[in-house]
């Protein structure tokens, strides 16, 4: 592939990816906002997911391989309403949307790196880079492969379908320490709904793609603090 063609394929992919992640962020918000307009569907997300897959395979093989090392595979398995609905439940249940944001940031940086290799005429060296290791500075290794985590979660769910009545009662008791009618509970959910409303307005009105990521992280962190 010629240099100009490679740069064009990267730019096309970046454009689709930006639109896709913006739509995914909007779709994720519906999991936390009551009566959200994207609760069950989204006008562009599903078509964009198909475009993303096609544009991914238009990239040079070395770039595709690098992106897969960054866990980009997590974005390649949902292209319809049913799968995205299940994916959203998983991300919400496990508090993993921030991990998707991390992947998106790394993908963005990798595309810039690949473009620079091409512009400097040294793309033949691009595939010789060391394997990505984002845990080198951590005391204990943490598995960051989101797709594997989804697979493990699916297997675990299948193996623990039946829960005893006693276990169910205990879990219900623990998660309802504050009664629904208590002032404290009403206050928590009042703050919760207000935070979501304000957060969604900020994200919707922000045009910069990276800033949308950052606001999403801040919003979700603040929400989860209410219940800790």
N, C-alpha and C positions, 0 to 999 in steps of 0.2 A: 504493500500500500504506500502511495506517495505521501510526502510530508503534508501537503495541503489537504489531501483526503483524510489523513489521520486527525489533523486539527479540526476539520469540519465535523467528523464523526464524534469527536469529544465535545464540541460545542453543541451539537444536536442532542447528544445524550444528556449534557448538563442542563439544557433547557427543559427537556422532558422530566428529568429528575427533580428539578426545582418545582415545577407545576405539580408533580406527583406528590411530593412531600408536603406541599402546602395543602393539597386536598386531603391527604392522610391526616394532617394535624386537625383540620376542620372536622373530619369524620370522628377522630378520637375524642374531640370535645363533647360530642353528642353522648358519650358514655357517662359524662359527669353533669350534664345540664338537662334538667327536666323539660320534656316537650321540645327538645332541640329539633330543628328542621332536618338534620341529617341523622336522625335516630335510627332509621332503617335503611336508608339509601343515600347516595350522593350523585350529583349530576355529572361529574367528570372523573371521579376516582377510578372506577372500574375500567373505563376506556384508557385512561392514562397508564394504568398498571400494565395493560397489554402493549401500549406504545413503549413503555420502559423496557420490557423484556426484549422487544424487537430492536430497540436502539442499543441495548446492552450488547447484543450479539453483532452489532455493526462496528463495535470497537475492535482495535487490534488485539490479537490473542494475549499478548503480554500484559496489556492493561486489564483485560477481563480477569486474567489469573490473579493480578494484584488485588483487584476489587473483591474477588472471592475470598482472598486471604483476610480481608477486612470484614468478613461476615456479610457481604452484600447479598448473599444467597437468601437472607431473611426477606428480601423484597421481591424474590422471583417466584414465589409459590402461591400468591393470592392474585386472582384476576377476575373474581366474580363476587356478587353480593353475599352469598352464603359463607364463603371462606373468609372474606373480610370481616363479617360479623363475628365469627368465631375468633379470628385473630385479635380483634378489638377487645373481646372479653378476656382473652389471655393476657394481653398487655395491661389491661386495667387490674385484673386480679393479682397479677404478679408485680405490678408497679414497674413495668419494663419499658415504658415509652421513652424514658430518659436514655435507655440503652440504644434505642433506634436513633435518637438525636446524636449520640456519640458516633454511631456508625456513619451517619450522614455527614458529620463534620470531617471524619477521616476520609471518606470518599471524596469530598470536595477538595481536600488538601492533596489527595493522590492524583486527581485530575489536573490540578495545577502543576504538580510535579511532572507528570507525563508530558504536558504541553511544553514545559520548559526544556525537557530532554529533546523534544522534537525541534523546537526553535533553535536550540544550540547545536543541532546536527549530531547528537550523540545518542539517538534513540536505541541504537544497537546495544548500548550498555544498560538500558533501562531494566531489562529482565535479570540483570546480574546483581541487583540490590539484595541485601540480606532480607530474610523473611521478617515481616512485621512482628514486633514483640512489644506490646503495650503494657506488659507486666514486669518489665525489667527493673523498674524502680520500686516495686512492691515487695514487702517482706514475705508475703505468702501469695502464691499463685492463685488467681481467681479465673475460673473458666468464663470467657466472655462470648462464647459462641451461642448466639441467640437461637439460631435454628435448631441446634442440638438440644437446647433447653426446652424448646417447644415440643420436640419429639419425646423427650423424657417426661414432660408434663402430660402429654397425651397418653403415654403408656401407663403412667402412674394413675391417671383418672380411670382407665379401663380396669385396673387391678383393684381399685378401692371404690367400686360402684356401690356396694352394700355397706351401710353404716348402721350399727345397732341403735335401737331407740334410746338407750342410756347415753351413748356417746352424743347422739343428736341433742338430747336434753341438756347435757353438760355444756356443749358448744353454744346452744341457744342461751343458756343462763349467763355464760361468760361474756357473750357479745351484747347482752342487754342489761349490763350492770346499772346503767342509767335508764330509768323507765322512760317510755315515750312521752308520758304526760308531764315529766318533771321540767321545771324552768330551765335547768342546766342543759338538758337535751335539746329543748327548743332553741336555746341560745346558740348552741353549737351548730345546728343545722341552718339557723338563720345566717350566721357568719359564713358557713359553707356555701350557701346559695348566692350570697352577696359576692363572695370572692370569685366564684365561677363566672358570674355575670360580668364583673369588672374585667376579669382576666380574658374572657372571650372577646370583649370589646377592644382591648389593647392588641390582642393577636390579630384580629380581623382588620384593624386600622393600620397595622404595621406593614409596610411594603417590603422592607429589607428581609430577605430570606433567612439570613443567619440570626437576625434579631428575633424573628418569630420562634426560632429554636430556643433562644435564651429565655424569652418570656414564657414559653411552654414549660420549661424546666422549673422556673421560679413559681409559676402557678401551681403545678402539681406538687411541688415540695411544700408550699404553704398549706395546701388543702390537706395533705396527709399529716401535717403537724397537728391539725385539729383533733385527730383521732388517736394520737400517741400519748 
